[in-house]
């Protein structure tokens, strides 16, 4: 009996296993767990792929358009460079050293001195050993107008016109004088500037040649006469006044009614130099012993409307005088003389008239008896005057004339000056 019972249980167990297998074979599986796992895996794979693609796109975008910075200061002593980040609108300071590459926009080596304030650059990574920048490169994605004086700024419309084109000045446009930030209205009329921008917007304006001021005091002796500042600037003296001039070194010259002298001054950017004209009048009244060398026979010379004998030296009082030279068959010309030296020798160079009405130089030989020690006391021929419609053109006024080239040239003698104006 026990054997039969045991056999029945065995058969029952086998039958249960067979039924269970049959049921599983009918397709009733637990899809929830498998589906969730499989779906989750696919979702993660797709998300990872999308992230990689986004990262690659961002990397490609960054490669095409690197972040731009404006150089604000390059300290060669501390070997640091201050950069304004256009993107983050803040100044950042980085280290550089001998291994840092300074490159132009073409990728070739450039000197540190070329990376002046206002230059737009991109930067490289950091050097692992020193933490300094690996490279600083001028951007090829910007345009630049260097050392220009022909421009106009309309502050009310935030526009700057250059070469017939208008560019927008924005709130992020940086204006510099040396390494200092300044306001747009601080740019002087005679300042040379370098403008850098991208598309139609200006990124930076840097004053490359700034301006300073000359303040004239104690002018009474020279009121109504001309004052010459360097070789381009001339103005009428009308009491104490301040004259804006580009930075640089100038020989300031005045002469009037037997008084006169010269003084060399240096004007730095944004600096105001006081010039006391009373200290420049010298001992007077003084006269210049002037000798004329005539290259063409029958040349007639007039000073202040009176004919002078060119065969004899002439005493000419310190001051401003009208000089007229005439000769048959040659072009007559008028000059304004400013005399303030003890002696001077002038060669009268004439231009022959041709049948077509043009002129040619007859001679340009020049001589000088003035020594180097006397060079600071000069007799100077200054302004070439012309006649238009029967009247003499204006050559000076109460203010500086920026649209007229006076060609003032402080050479050793008056003859040198006339030759330069005639040629």
C-alpha positions, 0 to 999 in steps of 0.5 A: 500500500505504501508503495502505491501511495508514494507512486501516486504522489510522484505522479501528481508532482510530475503532472503539476510541473507539466501544467505549469510549463504548459501555462508558461508556454501559452504566453502569459508572462510578466511584461511590466517588469521587463518593459519598464527596464527595457524602456528605462534603458532606451530612455537613458541611451537616448538621453546620453546621445542627446547630451553628447550631441548638445555638447559637441554642438556647443563645443563646435560653436565655441570653436567658431566664435571664441569669447572676446575680451578687450585689453585694458592694461598690460603690466610688463613689470608684474606680467599681468594682463587686465581683460574686460570680458564682453560676455560677462561684463567684468574685468578679469586679470590673468598672468602671462610669462615668456611662454605665453604666445602673443599672436596676431589675427593670422596666428603668427607671433606678435610683440607684447607692445602691439596689444595696446588698450582697446585691442580685442582678443581671445585667450587660450587655456592656462599653462599647468605649471605656472597658471599663466595664459597659454596664448593671447590672440587678436581677434579676426572677427572684428574690424578696426580703424587705427589712428584716425582723425577724420571721424564725427561723433553724434553723442545724442544718437550714439553714433560714430561716422567713419569713412562714410559709414555709421557705427552704433555706440552701445552701453557696453562700448568702452572708451580709453585714454591710455589705460584709463576709462573715460567718457565719450564726451572726453574725446577731443576734436583733434584726438586721434583714435583707434576704433574697434567693433564687430558688425555695426557695433563699436566695442572699444574706442582708444585715444592714441594721440590725446590732447592737452591745453595751453593757457595764455596769460599776460598777453597785452603786449601781443594782443592782436598778433599771431601766436604759432604753436608748432608747425600747424597751429596758429591763432590770434592772441586776444587776451588770456585764453586756453587753446586745445592742442594735441599732445606733443612738444611744440615751439611757441612763437610770438612777435609784435611791435618790436617784441617777441621770442620763442619757448619750447613746451611739452604738452601731455595728455589732459595736461594744462600748460601755463604760458606767460607771454610777458616772459617771451617778449625779450628786450625791445624794441628789437630789429632783425638784420635781414639779407635778401638773395635775389635769383632772378634779375629785376625782382621787386620786394615789398615789405608792408607795402614799401619797396625795399632795396634787396642790394642792402641788408634791411632792418626789420622790426620784430613782429608780423609783416607782409612780404610781396615778391614780383618779377615780370614773367614769374608768378607773384606771391605774398607771404606773412613774415613773423620776425623774432631773430637778430639776423636772417638771410632769405633766398627768393625762389621764383616760379616761372610762368608758362604759356599754359599758365602753369609755373616751374621752379627757377631755383631752390638754392638756399644759404644760411649764415645763422649758427646753431646757437642762434637757431632758437632765435629765428626769423620765420616766414610762416603763412603762404597767402593767396588772393581769391576774387580780388580779396586776400584769403583769411589766414588766421582768426581768434581760434585755431583753424583745423581745416587750413594747412599753415605749413609752419616750419621752424627751420634755421632761417627764413629762407628755409621756410619759404623754400619749403612752402614754395615746393 
